[in-house]
Amino acid sequence: MHVKKIDDNYLEFDNGYIISASDDNDQVNMVYNYADFNQISDEIKDIDFPESLNFEMCDNYGFRFGFGNFMIFVPCYSEQNGYYSNGLDVFYNDKIVLKGVYTTE
């Protein structure tokens, strides 16, 4: 499978599989945690990914996905006043693959 689209909120493969991230914070509290998928280079569209991907949290505020030794970093950020969670859940085809990925302001 190949990356079809890199969007602000998700990454979509040509077989319809999607990697996305979401927080469970109340937007009324002015908290916005997000994965910055736009930081991923368009060059990964040439990579042939297997459907079974590996996901891992990174100490440097984000997560990685990929296969074998080929892993792609996705930075994660938080816009808040400092009193709310800075955790983010990562989904692959609507299933949580990572819970509580750290974000940075």
N, C-alpha and C positions, 0 to 999 in steps of 0.2 A: 504494500500500500504506500502511496505517496501523499505528502501534504498537499492539500488542495487549496486551503485558505488559512491565512493567519490574520486574526481579527483582534480587536481590543480585548475581547472577553473569552476567546476560545481559539483552538487550533483544530481544523477539520481535515480529515483524510479523505481520499477519493472514494473510499468504500463506505463513507458516512460516519465512521467512528470519530468521536470528538473528545478532546481534552479540554476541560474547563476548570474554573476555580470559583469558589463562592465562600462568603462568610455568613454566619448566622446572626450577625448583629442587627439591631434595629436601626434602620437608616434615619429614624427620627432623632437618634442620639448623635448624629453627625459623625458617624464612623463609616469609613469606606476602606475595606481591605481588598486588594486585588493582585492578580498575577499580570505582569506586563508582557503579554505574548508578543507585542509588537517589537520587542527587543530581539526576537529570534530572526536570524538572517533568512532571507528568501532562498538562499542557497540550499537549505535543507529540503526544498521541494524536489531536488534531484535524488534524494536518498530513498532507497527502497526499504521501508520499515516492515518488520513482521507485525502481525496483529497482536501478538503477545508482547507487550512492552513492560519494561521495568521502571519503577518510580521510586525515588528516594528524596528525603528531605536533605537540605544543605544547611550547614551552620551559618552561611553567609546570606541569610534572608531570601530563601527561595527554594525551588525544588528542581530535580533533574528527571528527565525521562529518556528512554532509549533502549538499546539492546547491546549485549556484550560489553565491549569497552567504549562504545559510541554512545555518549550521554549528552543531552542538550540541557543547558541551564536556563531556567525561567526565573527572573528576579520577581520578588513579591514586595509590595509596598502597602503602607497604611496611611490614611489621612484621617486624623482624629485629634482630640484634645488631650489624649494621654490617659484617660480614665476608663477605657474600654478595651476589650480583647484585641490583640493584634494577630490572632490566629486565622488561618485560611484552610479550607478543605479543597482537595484536588479530586476531580472526577474524571473517570475514563468510561465513556458510554453510560453515563448517569449512575455509575457505582463509585463510591468513595474509595480511592486508592491511597490517599494520604490524608491524615486528619491533624489539624493544628499546625500547619506549616507557618514558621515565623516570618513576619513581615517587618520592614523597616520604614520609618517615617521619612 
